[in-house]
């Protein structure tokens, strides 16, 4: 399942695809001018070869509200919300 819409935004946070989503300022377009790409890493309390542990999930979802960690499609988020009984290994994610 593709997490991004045709506008280059997360499907659940795109104000065009989902007008009920309110944004204070328009989100920047991906690759607007210079075609550079930046990566952001969330804090991970394990060995970086698997999903976050309990403290990492709680920090990334409840405290920092990181975009990927709070997406309904994210297995870790689904686990924290009680929608699944386990988190698949990283190779499946």
MMTF fields as JSON, N, C-alpha, C and O atoms, coordinates in Angstrom:
{
  "mmtfVersion": "1.0.0",
  "mmtfProducer": "UNKNOWN",
  "numBonds": 371,
  "numAtoms": 372,
  "numGroups": 93,
  "numChains": 1,
  "numModels": 1,
  "chainsPerModel": [1],
  "groupsPerChain": [93],
  "chainIdList": ["A"],
  "bondAtomList": [4, 2, 8, 6, 12, 10, 16, 14, 20, 18, 24, 22, 28, 26, 32, 30, 36, 34, 40, 38, 44, 42, 48, 46, 52, 50, 56, 54, 60, 58, 64, 62, 68, 66, 72, 70, 76, 74, 80, 78, 84, 82, 88, 86, 92, 90, 96, 94, 100, 98, 104, 102, 108, 106, 112, 110, 116, 114, 120, 118, 124, 122, 128, 126, 132, 130, 136, 134, 140, 138, 144, 142, 148, 146, 152, 150, 156, 154, 160, 158, 164, 162, 168, 166, 172, 170, 176, 174, 180, 178, 184, 182, 188, 186, 192, 190, 196, 194, 200, 198, 204, 202, 208, 206, 212, 210, 216, 214, 220, 218, 224, 222, 228, 226, 232, 230, 236, 234, 240, 238, 244, 242, 248, 246, 252, 250, 256, 254, 260, 258, 264, 262, 268, 266, 272, 270, 276, 274, 280, 278, 284, 282, 288, 286, 292, 290, 296, 294, 300, 298, 304, 302, 308, 306, 312, 310, 316, 314, 320, 318, 324, 322, 328, 326, 332, 330, 336, 334, 340, 338, 344, 342, 348, 346, 352, 350, 356, 354, 360, 358, 364, 362, 368, 366],
  "bondOrderList": [1, 1, 1, 1, 1, 1, 1, 1, 1, 1, 1, 1, 1, 1, 1, 1, 1, 1, 1, 1, 1, 1, 1, 1, 1, 1, 1, 1, 1, 1, 1, 1, 1, 1, 1, 1, 1, 1, 1, 1, 1, 1, 1, 1, 1, 1, 1, 1, 1, 1, 1, 1, 1, 1, 1, 1, 1, 1, 1, 1, 1, 1, 1, 1, 1, 1, 1, 1, 1, 1, 1, 1, 1, 1, 1, 1, 1, 1, 1, 1, 1, 1, 1, 1, 1, 1, 1, 1, 1, 1, 1, 1],
  "groupList": [{"groupName": "UNK", "atomNameList": ["N", "CA", "C", "O"], "elementList": ["N", "C", "C", "O"], "formalChargeList": [0, 0, 0, 0], "bondAtomList": [1, 0, 2, 1, 3, 2], "bondOrderList": [1, 1, 2], "singleLetterCode": "X", "chemCompType": "L-PEPTIDE LINKING"}],
  "groupTypeList": [0, 0, 0, 0, 0, 0, 0, 0, 0, 0, 0, 0, 0, 0, 0, 0, 0, 0, 0, 0, 0, 0, 0, 0, 0, 0, 0, 0, 0, 0, 0, 0, 0, 0, 0, 0, 0, 0, 0, 0, 0, 0, 0, 0, 0, 0, 0, 0, 0, 0, 0, 0, 0, 0, 0, 0, 0, 0, 0, 0, 0, 0, 0, 0, 0, 0, 0, 0, 0, 0, 0, 0, 0, 0, 0, 0, 0, 0, 0, 0, 0, 0, 0, 0, 0, 0, 0, 0, 0, 0, 0, 0, 0],
  "groupIdList": [1, 2, 3, 4, 5, 6, 7, 8, 9, 10, 11, 12, 13, 14, 15, 16, 17, 18, 19, 20, 21, 22, 23, 24, 25, 26, 27, 28, 29, 30, 31, 32, 33, 34, 35, 36, 37, 38, 39, 40, 41, 42, 43, 44, 45, 46, 47, 48, 49, 50, 51, 52, 53, 54, 55, 56, 57, 58, 59, 60, 61, 62, 63, 64, 65, 66, 67, 68, 69, 70, 71, 72, 73, 74, 75, 76, 77, 78, 79, 80, 81, 82, 83, 84, 85, 86, 87, 88, 89, 90, 91, 92, 93],
  "secStructList": [7, 7, 7, 5, 7, 6, 6, 1, 1, 5, 4, 4, 4, 7, 6, 6, 6, 7, 6, 6, 7, 7, 7, 1, 1, 7, 7, 7, 7, 6, 6, 1, 1, 1, 7, 7, 7, 7, 7, 7, 7, 7, 7, 7, 1, 1, 7, 1, 1, 1, 7, 7, 7, 2, 2, 2, 2, 2, 0, 0, 0, 0, 0, 1, 7, 7, 6, 6, 6, 6, 7, 6, 6, 7, 2, 2, 2, 2, 2, 2, 6, 6, 1, 7, 1, 7, 7, 7, 7, 6, 6, 6, 7],
  "xCoordList": [0.84, 0.0, 0.887, 1.78, 0.639, 1.429, 0.943, -0.251, 1.857, 1.486, 1.334, 0.788, 1.826, 1.794, 0.745, 0.518, 0.113, -0.877, -0.181, 1.038, -0.949, -0.361, 0.175, 0.865, -0.131, 0.365, 1.691, 2.255, 2.183, 3.454, 3.361, 4.368, 2.166, 1.977, 1.477, 0.998, 1.593, 1.009, -0.491, -1.127, -1.059, -2.478, -3.389, -4.39, -3.049, -3.919, -3.753, -4.511, -2.76, -2.523, -2.558, -2.144, -3.04, -3.093, -4.363, -5.464, -4.235, -5.421, -6.201, -7.359, -5.584, -6.29, -7.131, -8.309, -6.517, -7.245, -8.252, -9.323, -7.906, -8.769, -8.989, -8.236, -10.009, -10.231, -10.443, -10.244, -10.836, -11.051, -9.739, -9.743, -8.607, -7.3, -6.979, -6.98, -6.711, -6.407, -4.912, -4.323, -4.303, -2.896, -2.748, -3.479, -1.799, -1.577, -0.869, -1.135, 0.023, 0.707, 0.785, 0.811, 0.822, 0.885, 2.181, 3.246, 2.077, 3.251, 4.099, 3.556, 5.416, 6.266, 6.108, 5.867, 6.246, 6.2, 7.496, 8.559, 7.42, 8.615, 9.406, 8.83, 10.7, 11.603, 11.189, 11.273, 10.752, 10.254, 11.293, 10.965, 12.523, 13.51, 14.793, 15.198, 15.43, 16.785, 16.869, 17.956, 15.752, 15.685, 16.52, 16.933, 16.775, 17.488, 16.503, 15.314, 16.995, 16.174, 16.843, 18.047, 16.065, 16.591, 15.897, 14.707, 16.632, 16.075, 16.034, 16.948, 14.984, 14.879, 14.704, 13.857, 15.496, 15.404, 14.696, 14.982, 13.803, 13.159, 14.024, 14.861, 13.808, 14.562, 14.129, 12.938, 15.099, 14.831, 15.577, 16.784, 14.871, 15.489, 15.978, 16.23, 16.11, 16.617, 17.849, 18.482, 18.196, 19.442, 19.336, 20.249, 18.285, 18.059, 17.883, 17.916, 17.701, 17.453, 16.056, 15.739, 15.231, 13.868, 13.037, 13.561, 11.772, 10.927, 11.297, 12.006, 10.818, 11.077, 10.568, 9.654, 11.176, 10.679, 9.551, 9.104, 9.107, 7.975, 8.241, 7.409, 9.399, 9.701, 9.854, 9.424, 10.457, 10.62, 9.282, 9.065, 8.379, 7.034, 6.324, 5.738, 6.359, 5.657, 6.225, 5.472, 7.553, 8.179, 7.802, 7.386, 7.951, 7.714, 6.237, 5.922, 5.335, 3.899, 3.252, 2.607, 3.417, 2.675, 3.363, 2.695, 4.692, 5.396, 5.74, 5.371, 6.442, 6.91, 5.907, 5.995, 4.973, 3.983, 4.627, 4.198, 5.658, 6.328, 5.355, 4.518, 5.451, 4.477, 4.307, 3.176, 5.384, 5.21, 4.717, 3.894, 5.206, 4.839, 3.362, 2.798, 2.731, 1.322, 0.375, -0.807, 0.861, 0.002, -0.807, -0.266, -2.082, -2.899, -2.356, -2.64, -1.583, -1.018, 0.209, 0.638, 0.772, 1.987, 1.678, 0.828, 2.366, 2.117, 2.368, 1.67, 3.364, 3.641, 2.486, 2.088, 1.961, 0.812, -0.403, -1.12, -0.627, -1.744, -1.608, -2.595, -0.38, -0.134, -0.442, -1.101, 0.032, -0.212, -1.693, -2.14, -2.452, -3.886, -4.72, -5.944, -4.059, -4.769, -5.418, -6.307, -4.997, -5.586, -4.887, -5.391, -3.742, -3.046, -2.352, -2.113, -2.033, -1.476, 0.047, 0.645, 0.695, 2.145, 2.622, 1.836, 3.912, 4.535, 5.385, 6.233, 5.179, 5.975, 7.44, 7.768, 8.35, 9.772, 10.05, 9.238, 11.189, 11.541, 11.521, 11.146, 11.915, 11.948, 10.556, 10.446, 9.506, 8.132, 7.656, 6.848, 8.14, 7.747, 8.274, 8.063],
  "yCoordList": [-1.18, 0.0, 1.246, 1.379, 2.147, 3.356, 4.374, 4.665, 4.914, 5.851, 7.278, 8.13, 7.549, 8.909, 9.072, 8.157, 10.232, 10.533, 11.135, 11.303, 11.46, 12.01, 13.43, 13.956, 14.045, 15.383, 15.331, 16.372, 14.131, 13.977, 14.087, 14.321, 13.923, 14.023, 12.689, 11.844, 12.509, 11.327, 11.361, 12.396, 10.252, 10.215, 10.691, 11.364, 10.347, 10.713, 12.157, 12.63, 12.882, 14.26, 15.253, 16.401, 14.831, 15.704, 16.554, 16.004, 17.888, 18.738, 18.75, 19.165, 18.3, 18.242, 16.968, 17.013, 15.831, 14.556, 14.45, 13.865, 15.011, 14.986, 16.417, 16.906, 17.112, 18.509, 18.746, 19.863, 17.73, 17.922, 18.103, 18.516, 17.793, 17.988, 19.479, 20.079, 20.061, 21.488, 21.668, 21.05, 22.509, 22.818, 24.32, 25.101, 24.721, 26.137, 26.795, 27.957, 26.075, 26.592, 25.455, 24.286, 25.775, 24.703, 23.916, 24.485, 22.631, 21.775, 21.945, 22.135, 21.879, 22.032, 20.848, 19.72, 21.12, 20.047, 19.261, 19.836, 17.987, 17.147, 17.421, 17.464, 17.605, 17.866, 19.106, 19.1, 20.153, 21.334, 21.962, 22.251, 22.183, 22.875, 22.08, 21.8, 21.718, 21.187, 19.664, 19.114, 18.989, 17.523, 16.819, 15.677, 17.473, 16.841, 16.085, 16.401, 15.104, 14.292, 14.23, 13.991, 14.443, 14.368, 13.236, 12.991, 12.556, 11.486, 11.926, 12.594, 11.552, 11.84, 10.515, 9.699, 10.317, 9.09, 9.377, 10.373, 8.526, 8.617, 7.887, 7.058, 8.207, 7.551, 6.089, 5.779, 5.211, 3.783, 3.204, 3.401, 2.501, 1.97, 0.533, -0.155, 0.084, -1.27, -1.178, -0.124, -2.246, -2.333, -1.861, -2.131, -1.185, -0.687, -1.805, -1.545, -3.014, -4.117, -4.682, -5.748, -3.991, -4.418, -3.213, -2.103, -3.412, -2.288, -1.799, -2.483, -0.632, -0.051, -0.971, -1.771, -0.834, -1.501, -0.669, 0.314, -1.066, -0.393, 1.096, 1.938, 1.419, 2.828, 3.644, 4.796, 3.07, 3.768, 4.081, 5.19, 3.095, 3.335, 4.423, 5.32, 4.369, 5.377, 6.777, 7.745, 6.88, 8.18, 8.715, 9.866, 7.87, 8.309, 8.573, 9.44, 7.833, 7.985, 9.016, 9.949, 8.86, 9.691, 11.009, 12.022, 10.998, 12.208, 13.099, 14.273, 12.549, 13.345, 13.393, 14.288, 12.465, 12.421, 12.466, 13.229, 11.649, 11.622, 11.197, 10.324, 11.805, 11.545, 10.068, 9.584, 9.342, 7.942, 7.112, 6.212, 7.403, 6.614, 6.767, 5.878, 7.851, 8.074, 7.788, 8.122, 7.177, 6.833, 5.573, 4.623, 5.543, 4.346, 3.104, 1.987, 3.27, 2.13, 1.541, 0.44, 2.249, 1.818, 0.668, 0.814, -0.489, -1.628, -1.325, -1.847, -0.482, -0.132, 0.674, 0.455, 1.596, 2.399, 1.486, 1.61, 0.582, -0.361, -1.2, -1.456, -1.633, -2.423, -1.608, -2.099, -0.365, 0.494, 0.797, 0.977, 0.856, 1.155, -0.108, -0.032, -1.267, -2.513, -3.117, -3.959, -2.708, -3.214, -4.462, -5.118, -4.789, -6.017, -6.591, -5.884, -7.878, -8.553, -8.598, -8.904, -8.295, -8.296, -7.314, -6.812, -7.054, -6.196, -7.098, -7.83, -7.064, -7.928, -7.546, -6.399, -8.494, -8.164, -7.089, -6.868, -6.432, -5.331, -5.749, -4.949, -6.977, -7.419, -7.387, -7.259, -7.5, -7.459, -6.019, -5.699, -5.138, -3.733, -3.111, -1.921],
  "zCoordList": [0.0, 0.0, 0.0, 0.837, -0.932, -1.046, -0.028, 0.042, 0.758, 1.818, 1.314, 2.014, 0.076, -0.43, -1.527, -2.318, -1.569, -2.606, -3.819, -3.817, -4.855, -6.075, -5.875, -6.749, -4.754, -4.451, -3.69, -3.352, -3.423, -2.738, -1.23, -0.562, -0.684, 0.766, 1.304, 0.549, 2.62, 3.237, 2.994, 3.195, 2.567, 2.213, 3.337, 3.086, 4.566, 5.681, 6.123, 6.97, 5.556, 5.964, 4.806, 4.966, 3.66, 2.488, 2.528, 2.518, 2.573, 2.625, 1.317, 1.297, 0.222, -1.058, -1.132, -1.489, -0.792, -0.823, 0.323, 0.165, 1.456, 2.634, 3.092, 3.934, 2.559, 2.91, 4.406, 4.885, 5.137, 6.574, 7.332, 8.492, 6.676, 7.285, 7.224, 6.149, 8.367, 8.429, 8.635, 9.521, 7.822, 7.985, 8.167, 7.558, 9.006, 9.252, 8.083, 7.774, 7.431, 6.257, 5.239, 5.624, 3.971, 2.981, 3.115, 3.351, 2.965, 3.061, 1.808, 0.72, 1.941, 0.761, -0.184, 0.245, -1.451, -2.447, -2.375, -2.141, -2.569, -2.558, -3.834, -4.921, -3.714, -4.837, -5.622, -6.85, -4.963, -5.656, -6.586, -7.737, -6.14, -6.98, -7.159, -8.287, -6.063, -6.173, -6.254, -6.43, -6.129, -6.233, -5.161, -5.363, -4.033, -2.929, -2.061, -2.03, -1.371, -0.497, 0.87, 0.97, 1.912, 3.273, 4.017, 3.816, 4.867, 5.672, 7.124, 7.607, 7.805, 9.224, 9.951, 9.586, 10.959, 11.735, 13.054, 13.719, 13.413, 14.71, 15.727, 15.371, 16.995, 18.04, 18.115, 18.082, 18.214, 18.257, 19.45, 19.588, 20.298, 21.51, 21.348, 22.337, 20.11, 19.856, 18.967, 18.904, 18.288, 17.531, 16.075, 15.294, 15.687, 14.328, 13.302, 12.1, 13.748, 12.831, 13.029, 12.502, 13.769, 14.011, 14.41, 14.5, 14.646, 15.051, 16.455, 17.193, 16.804, 18.124, 19.231, 19.034, 20.374, 21.561, 22.169, 21.579, 23.331, 23.97, 24.205, 23.867, 24.783, 25.071, 23.793, 23.743, 22.767, 21.494, 20.847, 20.358, 20.845, 20.283, 21.051, 20.444, 22.352, 23.172, 22.919, 22.809, 22.828, 22.584, 21.194, 21.059, 20.162, 18.791, 18.481, 17.666, 19.125, 18.838, 19.755, 19.277, 21.061, 22.011, 22.37, 22.579, 22.44, 22.865, 21.666, 21.644, 20.673, 19.543, 18.384, 17.542, 18.322, 17.231, 15.855, 14.989, 15.65, 14.356, 13.265, 13.494, 12.071, 11.005, 10.653, 10.615, 10.396, 10.015, 11.2, 11.029, 12.371, 13.548, 13.906, 14.545, 13.519, 13.861, 12.707, 12.794, 11.62, 10.496, 10.796, 11.361, 10.435, 10.674, 9.964, 10.396, 8.884, 8.153, 8.842, 8.497, 9.801, 10.469, 11.429, 12.307, 11.271, 12.158, 13.636, 14.505, 13.92, 15.317, 15.91, 17.054, 15.132, 15.571, 15.772, 16.765, 14.837, 14.957, 16.219, 16.908, 16.524, 17.733, 18.983, 19.9, 19.024, 20.187, 20.379, 21.512, 19.305, 19.389, 19.635, 19.735, 19.731, 19.988, 18.757, 18.884, 17.569, 16.329, 15.802, 14.89, 16.365, 15.985, 17.217, 18.196, 17.153, 18.32, 18.325, 19.357, 17.181, 17.132, 16.072, 15.268, 16.085, 15.086, 14.198, 14.708, 12.875, 12.015, 12.034, 12.339, 11.709, 11.673, 10.62, 9.721, 10.736, 9.845, 8.376, 7.519, 8.069, 6.672, 6.037, 4.818, 6.828, 6.314, 6.217, 5.345, 7.095, 7.073, 5.821, 5.586]
}
